[in-house]
């Protein structure tokens, strides 16, 4: 796992260096409803008679008069007059046992004459009292039926399937939830990578940020240190990459002093801070933040200690944190150190250089403000500066064989104080200083053929800047803060990978040098 760091300033103090080196100065969605079909499925009657309806039973027809409701007289197919039953009478044959019955209510349509001769009898009331009594009984039975079936007291009428027409239903309306603030991310094209500014909320950092670090743990980005136009910070801020919410957690323990241009390396949910400093001071200390308990500790370190430094890089491989380069206030560095996290012991590493045609070893020139990514067993170093020149080189350090290799590039780009984020088999290199000015473009370095490629990115680009930091979370890259030579930023920008979202899934490839 690579940890991308964007360090701060080489040599002397930051302010002095910046003065002496200009280069370092939703709409609701409509869904078409399904056809209103009863749970038992569609029903197509063969005749207009109710006996063909799934709601009709002969028992209900015979007993409707008993329940005080309208009665249907069903004639035989020979056309003989069927029996009629008036209110107060029964169609039950004498001597037959009385069975429980249920009311079957027909719809209010006009039945056409057919060979079956089905017709509705009109109840006749012999007196006002009997008519009122039967109305009360009928209403009481309807309420009991509705209660038994779980229907509300007042419910819309339901047409029988035999009517042939379905009642139209209103379309369901779905709304897109809005974030609890006044800015929503704009929709991006589906196939092209797209820039946008994150609509953040919560306890946002009360300062601008440059020379800070960011470490992703699950869905939380832990931002530590950095400085604004006035002072250096030692605060911790957390940013949720799913909800876009900032929080300012309280930490305890041996909290490190204000720091900028340090490195932050994740090992087993713990963040290891090394180096950095403020103003003209440089640090060689190691601090550890447990992201579970939010407690800081400063371990006892064994072995030879590296020189205090800033603007260096670090990656984690083989149980060790590998540190390269930086500046100690007097000069730029190109040494390599490894911290064994189990023993808490430093080790000076002396890799072999790349042999040229004359048999001489070549090493990366001393530098800071570069980036380093761990890809397999390779630490890939891009760009940087020694305080006088801005570099475009890409160096590889094999952490197993301890050999340096430089990549020959047909086209290259000078960069310092940029970000470099691994996205599958690519490095996405964004922003920084090109030796003449701050830029906001993005370069794509193919880790398979070790060449730069051109890819299209649309949207609202951030302003040109350097000294910012970046992480990859699922299919989006997040960029935090930065500095343009005049002022620092506190914003968050996003690149949605869109059609390139498959790239982070590419994990099996070989770097051949």
C-alpha positions in Angstrom: 0.0 0.0 0.0 1.4 3.3 -1.0 1.1 6.5 1.1 1.2 9.6 -1.0 2.8 12.6 0.7 3.3 16.1 -0.5 6.0 17.7 1.5 6.9 21.3 1.9 10.1 23.3 1.5 13.8 22.4 1.2 16.7 24.2 2.8 16.7 27.0 5.4 13.3 28.2 6.3 10.1 27.9 4.2 9.6 31.7 4.0 13.2 32.2 2.9 13.0 29.5 0.3 9.8 30.8 -1.2 11.4 34.2 -1.4 14.6 33.0 -3.0 13.1 30.4 -5.4 10.1 31.7 -7.4 9.1 28.2 -8.5 8.3 27.4 -5.0 6.7 30.6 -4.2 -31.4 16.1 -9.1 -34.7 16.1 -10.5 -37.5 13.8 -9.2 -37.6 10.6 -11.2 -41.0 9.3 -12.7 -41.5 5.6 -12.8 -44.2 4.1 -15.1 -46.6 2.2 -12.8 -47.4 -1.5 -13.3 -50.9 -2.3 -14.4 -53.4 -2.6 -11.4 -53.9 -6.3 -11.3 -55.4 -8.0 -8.3 -53.2 -10.4 -6.3 -55.0 -13.4 -7.8 -54.0 -12.4 -11.3 -56.0 -11.1 -14.3 -59.5 -12.7 -15.0 -61.2 -12.8 -18.3 -64.9 -13.8 -18.0 -66.3 -16.2 -20.6 -69.8 -14.9 -20.1 -71.0 -11.7 -18.5 -72.6 -13.8 -15.7 -71.4 -13.5 -12.2 -71.0 -17.2 -11.7 -67.8 -16.9 -13.9 -66.3 -14.3 -11.6 -63.7 -15.4 -9.0 -65.6 -13.4 -6.5 -68.9 -15.3 -7.0 -70.1 -18.4 -5.1 -73.4 -20.1 -5.2 -73.5 -20.0 -1.5 -73.3 -16.2 -1.5 -76.0 -15.9 -4.1 -78.4 -18.1 -2.1 -77.7 -16.4 1.3 -77.7 -12.8 0.3 -81.3 -12.4 1.1 -80.7 -13.9 4.5 -78.0 -11.2 5.1 -80.4 -8.5 4.1 -78.6 -7.5 0.9 -79.6 -7.6 -2.8 -80.3 -11.1 -4.2 -79.5 -12.5 -7.6 -81.9 -15.0 -9.2 -80.0 -17.2 -11.6 -82.2 -18.9 -14.3 -81.5 -22.3 -15.7 -80.1 -22.6 -19.2 -83.6 -23.9 -20.4 -85.0 -20.4 -19.7 -87.3 -21.6 -16.9 -88.1 -18.9 -14.4 -85.6 -19.0 -11.6 -86.7 -18.6 -8.1 -86.9 -15.0 -6.7 -86.5 -14.1 -3.1 -87.7 -10.9 -1.5 -86.4 -9.3 1.6 -87.3 -11.2 4.7 -87.4 -14.5 2.8 -84.8 -17.2 2.2 -83.8 -19.2 -0.8 -82.7 -22.1 1.4 -84.6 -25.3 0.7 -86.7 -26.5 3.6 -85.1 -29.2 5.6 -81.6 -28.2 4.6 -79.0 -27.2 7.2 -78.2 -23.6 7.5 -74.6 -22.7 6.6 -72.6 -19.6 7.3 -72.8 -17.2 4.4 -71.0 -14.1 3.2 -72.3 -11.1 1.3 -71.3 -10.7 -2.3 -71.7 -7.1 -3.5 -72.0 -6.7 -7.2 -70.9 -3.5 -9.0 -73.4 -0.9 -10.2 -73.3 -1.7 -13.8 -76.3 -2.4 -16.0 -76.4 -6.1 -16.9 -77.4 -6.8 -20.4 -79.8 -9.6 -21.1 -78.3 -12.9 -22.0 -79.4 -16.5 -22.2 -78.7 -16.9 -18.5 -81.3 -14.4 -17.7 -79.3 -13.0 -14.8 -81.1 -10.0 -13.3 -81.1 -8.1 -10.0 -84.2 -8.0 -7.9 -85.2 -4.8 -6.3 -85.9 -5.1 -2.5 -89.3 -4.0 -1.5 -89.8 -2.5 2.0 -93.1 -3.3 3.6 -92.7 -0.5 6.2 -90.4 2.4 7.1 -89.3 0.6 10.3 -88.4 -2.6 8.6 -86.5 -0.7 5.8 -84.6 1.3 8.4 -83.8 -1.8 10.4 -82.5 -3.7 7.4 -80.4 -0.6 6.3 -78.8 -0.5 9.8 -78.1 -4.3 9.7 -76.6 -4.0 6.2 -74.3 -1.1 7.2 -73.3 -3.0 10.3 -72.4 -6.1 8.2 -70.4 -4.0 5.7 -68.4 -2.5 8.6 -67.7 -5.9 10.0 -66.6 -7.2 6.6 -64.3 -4.3 6.1 -62.8 -4.8 9.6 -62.3 -8.5 9.0 -60.6 -7.9 5.6 -58.3 -5.1 7.1 -59.8 -2.3 4.9 -60.2 1.2 6.2 -63.6 2.5 7.0 -63.6 4.7 3.9 -61.8 3.2 1.0 -61.9 3.8 -2.7 -64.3 1.5 -4.6 -62.7 -1.5 -6.4 -64.0 -2.5 -9.7 -64.6 -6.2 -10.4 -62.5 -7.7 -13.2 -65.5 -8.6 -15.1 -66.2 -4.9 -15.9 -63.4 -5.0 -18.5 -62.0 -1.6 -17.5 -59.2 -1.0 -15.0 -59.2 2.1 -12.9 -56.2 4.3 -13.7 -53.6 4.6 -11.0 -51.4 7.6 -10.2 -47.7 7.2 -11.1 -45.3 6.8 -8.1 -43.0 9.8 -7.6 -39.5 9.3 -6.3 -37.4 12.2 -5.1 -33.7 12.4 -5.0 -32.5 13.1 -1.4 -30.6 16.4 -1.1 -27.6 17.0 1.0 -28.2 19.1 4.1 -26.6 22.2 2.6 -27.2 24.5 -0.2 -24.8 23.1 -2.8 -25.3 19.8 -4.6 -22.7 18.1 -6.8 -23.4 18.6 -10.5 -24.1 15.4 -12.6 -21.1 14.2 -14.5 -21.0 12.6 -18.0 -21.2 8.8 -17.7 -18.0 7.9 -19.6 -15.5 10.8 -19.1 -13.6 11.6 -16.0 -15.1 14.7 -14.4 -14.0 17.4 -12.0 -16.3 18.9 -9.4 -16.0 20.7 -6.1 -17.2 18.7 -3.1 -20.3 20.1 -1.4 -18.9 19.8 2.1 -20.5 20.5 5.5 -19.9 19.9 9.2 -17.0 21.2 11.3 -14.8 22.3 8.5 -11.1 23.2 9.1 -10.9 26.7 10.5 -7.9 27.4 8.3 -6.4 26.9 4.9 -4.1 24.0 4.3 -0.7 23.4 2.6 2.1 21.0 3.5 -0.4 18.8 5.3 -0.9 15.0 5.0 -4.0 12.9 4.4 -4.5 9.2 5.2 -7.6 7.1 4.3 -8.9 4.7 6.9 -12.0 2.9 5.7 -14.2 5.8 4.5 -12.5 8.5 6.6 -9.7 10.7 5.5 -7.5 11.8 8.4 -5.9 15.2 7.7 -3.0 16.3 10.0 -0.9 19.4 10.3 0.0 21.8 7.6 0.0 25.5 7.7 -2.0 28.5 6.5 -0.7 32.1 5.9 0.0 32.7 9.5 0.9 29.6 11.5 1.6 25.8 11.5 -1.0 23.5 12.9 -1.1 20.2 14.8 -4.9 19.7 14.5 -6.6 16.5 13.2 -9.6 16.8 11.0 -11.6 13.9 9.6 -13.5 13.9 6.3 -16.1 11.3 5.4 -15.7 10.5 1.7 -19.3 9.2 1.5 -21.2 11.9 3.3 -18.8 14.8 2.6 -18.9 15.7 6.2 -16.0 17.3 8.2 -15.5 16.5 11.9 -12.9 17.7 14.3 -12.2 14.7 16.7 -10.4 15.2 20.0 -7.2 13.3 20.4 -5.3 12.5 23.6 -1.8 11.3 24.6 1.6 12.6 23.4 0.3 15.0 20.7 3.1 16.0 18.3 4.1 19.7 17.9 2.8 21.7 15.0 4.2 20.2 11.8 4.3 20.7 8.0 5.9 18.8 5.2 6.0 15.6 7.2 5.0 12.1 6.1 2.0 10.0 7.3 2.1 6.3 6.7 -0.7 3.9 7.5 0.2 0.6 9.3 -2.6 -1.5 10.8 -5.0 1.4 11.3 -2.2 3.4 12.9 -0.8 6.6 11.3 3.0 7.0 11.7 4.1 10.6 11.4 7.8 11.2 10.7 9.8 14.4 10.3 8.4 17.8 9.3 8.6 20.9 11.6 7.6 24.5 11.7 9.3 27.8 10.8 13.0 27.1 10.7 12.9 23.9 12.9 13.2 20.4 11.5 12.2 17.2 13.2 13.5 13.6 13.3 10.8 12.3 15.7 8.2 9.6 15.1 4.7 9.9 16.4 1.9 7.3 16.2 -1.8 8.0 16.1 -4.2 5.0 16.8 -7.3 5.9 14.8 -9.4 3.5 16.9 -8.6 5.0 20.3 -7.5 8.4 19.0 -4.5 8.3 21.2 -1.0 9.7 20.2 2.2 8.0 21.4 5.9 8.7 20.8 7.8 5.4 20.8 11.4 4.9 21.8 13.5 4.5 18.7 16.5 2.3 18.5 19.5 2.5 16.1 21.0 5.3 14.1 18.5 8.2 13.7 18.0 9.9 10.3 18.8 13.6 10.1 15.9 15.9 10.8 14.1 16.6 7.5 11.1 17.9 5.7 9.8 17.5 2.2 10.7 13.8 2.1 8.5 10.8 1.1 7.7 7.5 2.8 6.0 4.1 1.8 5.3 1.0 3.7 6.7 -2.4 2.5 7.8 -5.6 4.2 7.1 -4.4 7.7 9.2 -1.3 7.2 8.6 2.4 6.5 11.0 3.4 3.7 12.0 7.1 3.7 13.6 8.9 0.8 15.1 12.4 0.3 13.9 15.7 1.6 15.8 18.6 3.0 17.5 19.3 6.4 17.6 23.1 6.3 21.0 23.3 4.7 20.8 21.0 1.7 18.6 18.6 -0.2 19.0 14.9 0.5 18.8 11.6 -1.5 19.5 9.1 1.3 17.2 6.1 2.0 16.2 4.9 5.5 14.0 2.1 6.7 12.1 2.0 10.1 11.2 -1.5 11.3 7.8 -0.9 12.9 8.0 -4.1 15.0 11.3 -3.3 16.6 11.0 0.5 16.3 14.5 0.5 14.9 16.0 2.7 12.1 18.3 1.2 9.4 20.4 3.2 6.9 19.8 1.6 3.4 22.4 1.9 0.7 20.9 0.9 -2.6 23.1 0.3 -5.7 22.9 2.9 -8.5 22.1 2.4 -12.1 25.2 1.7 -14.2 25.7 4.0 -17.2 27.6 3.0 -20.4 30.9 4.0 -18.7 30.2 1.6 -15.7 29.5 4.4 -13.3 26.6 4.3 -10.8 23.9 6.8 -11.1 21.6 7.8 -8.3 18.7 10.2 -8.0 19.9 13.7 -7.4 19.1 15.1 -3.9 15.5 16.4 -3.9 12.4 17.2 -2.0 8.8 18.0 -3.0 8.8 14.8 -5.0 6.2 12.0 -4.7 6.7 8.3 -4.0 4.2 5.4 -4.6 4.6 1.8 -3.7 3.7 -0.5 -6.7 4.4 -4.1 -5.9 8.0 -4.1 -4.6 8.9 -0.9 -6.4 9.0 2.6 -4.9 8.3 5.0 -7.8 9.7 8.5 -7.4 8.4 11.3 -9.6 9.7 14.8 -10.0 10.9 17.0 -7.1 13.4 19.9 -6.7 16.7 20.6 -5.1 15.9 24.3 -4.6 17.5 25.3 -7.9 16.0 23.1 -10.5 12.7 21.3 -11.1 12.9 17.6 -12.1 10.9 15.6 -14.6 12.6 12.2 -13.9 10.9 9.0 -12.9 13.0 6.7 -10.7 12.3 3.2 -9.5 13.8 1.6 -6.4 13.5 -2.1 -6.1 12.9 -2.7 -2.4 14.0 -6.3 -2.6 17.2 -6.0 -4.6 17.8 -2.4 -3.5 18.7 -1.1 -7.0 17.8 2.2 -8.5 16.6 2.5 -12.1 15.7 5.5 -14.1 12.9 5.4 -16.7 13.7 6.8 -20.2 10.7 8.8 -21.2 9.9 10.1 -24.8 8.0 12.9 -23.1 8.2 14.1 -19.5 6.9 16.9 -17.3 8.7 18.9 -14.7 6.8 18.8 -11.4 7.3 19.6 -7.7 4.8 19.9 -4.9 2.4 17.8 -7.0 0.3 14.8 -6.1 0.7 11.2 -7.4 -2.1 8.7 -6.8 -2.1 5.1 -7.9 -5.2 4.1 -9.7 -4.8 0.5 -10.8 -2.0 0.4 -13.4 -1.7 4.2 -13.6 -0.3 7.0 -11.6 -2.6 10.1 -11.7 -0.2 13.1 -11.4 -2.0 16.3 -10.7 -1.1 20.0 -10.2 2.1 21.3 -8.7 4.7 23.6 -10.1 6.4 23.0 -13.5 9.4 25.2 -12.9 7.7 28.3 -14.3 4.2 28.4 -12.8 1.6 26.5 -10.8 -0.6 24.2 -12.9 -3.9 22.4 -12.5 -3.7 19.7 -15.2 -3.5 15.9 -14.7 -1.0 13.6 -16.3 -1.4 9.8 -16.6 1.6 7.6 -16.2 1.1 4.0 -17.4 2.8 1.6 -15.1 2.9 -1.2 -17.6 4.7 0.4 -20.5 6.2 3.2 -18.3 5.0 6.0 -20.5 2.7 9.0 -20.2 -0.7 8.8 -21.8 -3.3 11.4 -22.6 -6.8 11.1 -21.3 -9.7 13.5 -21.3 -11.0 15.1 -18.1 -13.9 17.5 -18.1 -15.7 19.6 -15.5 -14.7 22.5 -13.3 -11.0 22.2 -12.7 -9.5 23.5 -9.4 -7.4 26.6 -9.6 -3.6 26.0 -10.2 -1.9 24.9 -7.0 0.8 22.8 -5.3 1.4 21.5 -1.8 -2.0 19.8 -1.8 -2.7 16.1 -1.0 -4.9 13.4 -2.6 -6.4 10.0 -2.0 -8.4 7.4 -4.0 -11.7 6.2 -2.5 -13.6 3.7 -4.6 -14.0 5.4 -8.0 -13.3 8.9 -7.0 -10.1 10.9 -6.3 -10.2 13.6 -3.5 -7.9 16.6 -3.4 -7.5 18.7 -0.3 -6.2 22.2 0.1 -3.1 23.6 -1.6 -1.2 26.8 -2.3 -0.8 28.9 -5.4 2.2 31.1 -4.4 0.0 33.8 -3.0 -2.7 32.2 -0.9 -3.6 28.8 0.5 -6.9 26.9 0.1 -9.3 24.9 2.3 -11.5 23.4 -0.4 -12.0 19.8 -1.5 -12.2 18.7 -5.2 -13.3 15.4 -6.7 -12.5 13.6 -9.9 -15.1 11.0 -10.7 -13.5 8.2 -12.7 -16.8 7.5 -14.5 -15.9 5.2 -17.5 -12.5 4.6 -16.0 -13.9 3.3 -12.7 -12.6 -0.1 -13.6 -9.0 1.0 -13.2 -8.7 0.6 -9.4 -9.7 -3.1 -9.9 -6.6 -3.7 -12.0 -4.2 -5.1 -9.4 -2.2 -7.7 -11.3 0.5 -6.4 -13.6 4.2 -6.4 -13.9 6.7 -3.5 -14.1 9.6 -4.5 -16.3 12.7 -2.3 -16.2 
